[in-house]
Amino acid sequence: MTLTQSGLNRRGFLKAAAGGGFTLGGLLGFGLDLRAAQEEVRRSRIAGAREYTSVCPYCAVGCGQLVHVRGGNIINIEGNPDSPINQGTLCPKGAATFQLAVNDNRIKRVWYRAPGATDWDKTMTLDEAMRRVAQRVKETRDAEATPTRPAGFQETWWTTTPDGVKVLKEVNHTLRIASLGGATMDNEWNYLQCKLMRALGVVFIENQARI
């Protein structure tokens, strides 16, 4: 059970060897504080980079992140110690955000598949896609009523009071468009999203976090 050459028992050997423990664990065992050295290594890795504050794009917790950019490219993403939410820590998913931003498998162009098509059209630009989205929103909102679907936009709505009296009320809404938000949206995005949807008269506004 013991190692005769070193005098360590089997448990001590495995404990020290795990994760390079003979170096880091040994120094810590002597009471040495390595935080200064670790900070120096971190600073040398991001030397000359510009630092931006951001928010983790995954869950709804909203952990703060620091994004370091050098030469127009992201070189590092880590937790923001000034964030009151995570105080510099990140979960495994948040710690891997760098791979989300810098990844050869990331889709960097618009993919469009027309109704009935079997293949994706990858020639459309982002400006063309945004114009098409705006055009279809307007077409949907301006559509006339059909026997099975309401009008795209309705100024008034017939309803019945608790006394059974039919009245015509002003509603200015559309029932043909719905908005589904995501849990990673910040307050500013949520404000603009709701403002746009309300201005269009959208009634069905929901968030992914409640589904």
C-alpha angles and dihedrals in degrees: 000000000000133000105234095200097055103022091232121131121231095261093050092048094053092044093052096041095052111104095354091306094162089073109029097026092045093053092046089051089059090054097253117154110225098179093099091052092047091051091050091052090049093050093049090052093056098033112146093012124128115237124222128183116230143159126248108259097216124072130012096260091091101216114192120244138190116222117198117204127189123178092353093304130106109242102170142011122191141154119289110238090200092061112106089208103059103003092217098316125117133190118239091266094050091045089058094055090111089067089053093056100035106044132125089215093059114115107241101174138056116273114201127179116189120219108283094010121130098201134057120250106224098175097083117107124224091249090054091048093050092049090050092050091050091047093051093047089054093046091050092048094047096045119126122242119268131196090263103031133048123240118281091243126019124192096187138027131200113228139160126242122224086262091060096253117141113228134178112232130189111241109153094199143131127224096189098075129061131186123213115188128199131238092237095063115114126224094266093053092045090051093052092043093052092044092053094046093047090048089053090049094245112168101181104074117156139157128227092230091068097049 
